[in-house]
Amino acid sequence: MLHRFTQQIPPIAKAAPKLIGLGALGMGLTLSLGQSLQAERSSERNHQNRMVAQALKPHRSTNTTAESISSAAASGQRTAHYAITPERRALLNTIRYAEGTWKDGKDLGYRILYGGGQFQDLSRHPERVVVKRYTSAAAGAYQFLPTTWQEVAHRLQLPSFDPEHQDQAALHLVKKRGALQEIDRNGLTKAAMNRLAPEWASFPTHAGRSAYGQPVKSHDELVAFYTTNLSELRQGA
C-alpha cells in the first residue's frame, strides 16, 4: 500500500519529505546543542556550588592538631605527659630508693634488673626472668613487671624504655593508685604511701608492712629521704 501511495504523489510533492527531513535534522541539531549547553551550564553550576560550599567551610585553626592531641591525651588515646615538678621528682627518687635502684641518682638505676643485675638495651623492657630470693622479671628504675609496662606503655604510647618514659610510666601508676594529687598537695604522707603499697612492695601500708609480705621501708625512712631530696631539688632549681 505504501508503494502505490508514493506513486500517486505529484512530482512537486515528492520534494516535501526531503525538506521535512532537513528540518527535522536541524531541529535535532538544535535540540542536541541546547541539551549540550544545558548540561555544560549545569556542570558549571555544580562546580560553582562546590566552590561556594568549600569556601563556606570553617577553616581549621593552626591549633587544631595540638587541641586534638591534647583531647586524645585526656581520653588516654595518645601519649599523656606528666609534668615533673620538684615534688614529683622527689617522689620518683624515693620510689627508686625504696626499690634499690637509686644508685646515687645515676641513670644506671634505669638499667637495673630484679636482683641487681644490669641490662643495656633501653629500646624495650628486657623481659628477663631472674631467680633470686623471689622469681621476677621486674626491671628498670621502678621495677616494672613486663605486663605492667606493656599496659602502661600502650596506654601512654611510650616508644621505648628510656629513663624519661620510665618516669612517665611511674607517674601514671602513681596517679592510677590515687596518690598523685596527695603528693602534689601534701608531699609524701602515710596516706600516699598506703596507696602506693599495692604497686611497690617496698612501700609500707598504714600498718607499716608490705602489701605482699616482702621487705619494706619504714614510713620515717622514706619521709626522711623524700624531704631531704625535695630540699636539694628546690635549691638546685
C-alpha positions as a printed Julia matrix, in Angstrom:
237×3 Matrix{Float64}:
  0.0     0.0     0.0
  2.82    2.36    0.77
  4.39    1.79   -2.67
  1.14    2.6    -4.51
  0.54    5.69   -2.37
  4.0     7.05   -3.18
  3.45    6.7    -6.94
  0.26    8.83   -6.75
  2.02   11.82   -5.17
  2.69   14.65   -7.69
  6.34   15.29   -8.54
  6.36   18.6    -6.67
  5.07   16.97   -3.56
  7.91   14.4    -3.65
 10.42   17.03   -2.55
  8.49   17.65    0.65
  9.87   14.68    2.57
 13.41   15.88    1.84
 12.6    19.33    3.17
 10.89   17.84    6.18
 13.94   15.63    6.74
 16.26   18.61    6.65
 14.02   20.49    9.05
 13.91   17.56   11.43
 17.68   17.26   11.25
 18.06   20.97   12.01
 15.67   20.69   14.91
 17.58   17.66   16.17
 20.86   19.51   15.97
 19.33   22.5    17.72
 17.87   20.28   20.43
 21.16   18.43   20.83
 23.09   21.69   21.04
 20.6    23.02   23.57
 20.93   19.91   25.7
 24.72   20.14   25.48
 24.67   23.79   26.58
 22.24   22.95   29.36
 24.47   20.11   30.57
 27.53   22.38   30.4
 25.75   25.09   32.36
 24.53   22.51   34.86
 28.11   21.27   35.28
 29.28   24.85   35.79
 26.57   25.41   38.38
 27.54   22.23   40.21
 31.19   23.3    40.16
 30.27   26.74   41.45
 28.13   25.18   44.17
 31.05   23.0    45.24
 33.35   26.03   45.28
 30.88   28.0    47.38
 30.38   25.09   49.77
 34.15   24.71   50.11
 34.56   28.42   50.77
 31.86   28.33   53.42
 33.57   25.51   55.36
 35.16   26.72   58.61
 38.93   26.99   58.38
 40.96   24.68   60.61
 42.77   26.53   63.33
 46.52   26.22   63.48
 45.95   24.83   66.97
 43.65   22.05   65.77
 46.36   19.39   65.81
 47.57   20.4    69.24
 44.0    20.52   70.52
 43.32   17.06   69.08
 46.41   15.61   70.7
 45.54   17.29   74.0
 41.99   15.96   73.85
 43.15   12.49   72.89
 45.71   12.53   75.65
 43.0    13.4    78.15
 40.98   10.41   76.98
 44.04    8.17   77.1
 44.3     7.71   73.33
 47.59    9.5    72.89
 50.73    9.97   74.93
 49.87   11.54   78.3
 52.65   13.78   79.57
 53.03   14.37   83.3
 54.85   17.49   84.4
 57.92   16.77   86.52
 57.68   19.13   89.48
 60.22   19.02   92.35
 57.63   17.18   94.46
 57.06   14.57   91.78
 60.76   14.17   91.1
 61.38   13.69   94.81
 58.66   11.04   94.83
 60.2     9.24   91.84
 63.58    9.32   93.52
 62.04    7.97   96.72
 60.47    5.08   94.83
 63.89    4.32   93.35
 65.41    4.49   96.83
 62.81    2.08   98.18
 63.2    -0.29   95.22
 67.01   -0.31   95.42
 67.58    1.47   92.09
 68.5     4.93   93.39
 72.24    4.45   92.74
 73.01    7.96   93.99
 70.76    9.42   91.32
 72.72    7.95   88.4
 70.94    6.78   85.26
 72.39    3.34   85.97
 69.28    2.78   88.08
 67.15    2.73   84.93
 69.05   -0.35   83.73
 68.65   -2.49   86.84
 67.11   -5.94   86.75
 65.47   -7.57   89.74
 68.29   -8.91   91.9
 70.73   -6.14   90.99
 71.9    -7.24   87.53
 72.03   -4.85   84.61
 70.8    -4.71   81.04
 71.9    -2.35   78.27
 69.14   -2.17   75.67
 66.64    0.56   76.58
 64.61    0.22   73.4
 62.2    -2.08   75.23
 61.54   -3.83   78.54
 64.13   -6.65   78.83
 61.52   -9.21   79.99
 64.26  -11.25   81.62
 63.23  -13.6    84.43
 65.64  -13.63   87.38
 65.58  -16.19   90.17
 66.88  -14.9    93.49
 65.02  -14.9    96.78
 61.94  -14.48   94.6
 61.41  -15.1    90.9
 60.71  -11.91   88.99
 61.1   -10.2    85.62
 60.91   -6.71   87.16
 63.23   -4.18   85.55
 64.07   -0.51   85.38
 64.18    2.3    87.91
 60.68    1.48   89.15
 60.95   -2.29   88.73
 58.16   -2.64   86.2
 56.86   -6.12   85.56
 56.59   -6.85   81.82
 52.79   -6.96   81.87
 52.57   -3.69   83.79
 54.99   -1.99   81.42
 53.18   -3.24   78.32
 49.86   -1.95   79.6
 51.17    1.5    80.58
 53.41    1.89   77.52
 50.44    1.11   75.29
 48.23    3.46   77.24
 50.7     6.36   77.06
 52.16    5.35   73.68
 55.69    5.2    75.08
 58.05    4.12   72.28
 60.95    2.89   74.41
 62.2     2.05   77.9
 64.27    5.24   78.1
 64.53    6.98   81.51
 62.04    9.73   80.63
 59.5     7.14   79.54
 60.04    5.13   82.72
 59.41    8.32   84.71
 56.17    8.96   82.83
 55.0     5.4    83.35
 55.76    5.56   87.07
 53.8     8.8    87.49
 50.91    7.21   85.61
 50.89    4.35   88.1
 51.02    6.83   91.0
 48.01    8.64   89.54
 46.23    5.36   88.88
 46.63    4.48   92.56
 45.1     7.83   93.53
 48.24    9.19   95.17
 49.41   11.86   92.73
 47.09   14.58   93.99
 48.02   13.77   97.6
 51.72   14.09   96.74
 51.16   17.38   94.91
 49.26   18.86   97.83
 50.82   17.37  100.94
 54.03   15.6    99.97
 54.81   12.0   100.88
 52.24   11.29  103.57
 51.35    7.97  105.15
 48.11    8.04  103.18
 50.07    8.37   99.94
 52.43    5.54  100.89
 49.49    3.32  101.75
 48.02    3.95   98.3
 51.34    3.12   96.64
 51.97   -0.05   98.67
 49.96   -2.3    96.28
 52.09   -1.01   93.38
 55.53   -1.12   95.01
 56.09   -3.85   97.58
 58.84   -1.81   99.26
 56.32    0.87  100.31
 54.56    0.39  103.64
 50.84    0.17  104.23
 49.2     2.08  107.09
 50.28   -0.8   109.32
 53.9    -0.39  108.21
 54.03   -3.7   106.36
 54.44   -4.68  102.72
 51.25   -5.45  100.86
 52.99   -8.62   99.59
 54.91   -9.78  102.66
 58.23   -8.62  101.22
 60.97   -6.44  102.79
 59.65   -2.91  103.24
 60.98    0.54  104.1
 59.54    2.33  107.12
 57.41    5.46  106.91
 60.06    7.51  108.68
 62.89    6.34  106.44
 61.0     7.17  103.24
 59.79   10.53  104.54
 63.35   11.42  105.56
 64.71   10.58  102.1
 61.85   12.39  100.36
 62.22   15.54  102.46
 65.98   15.75  102.01
 65.79   15.07   98.28
 63.0    17.6    97.78
 65.03   20.26   99.59
 68.03   19.56   97.34
 65.87   19.71   94.22
 64.34   23.04   95.24
 67.75   24.53   95.99
 69.01   23.29   92.64
 66.02   24.76   90.86
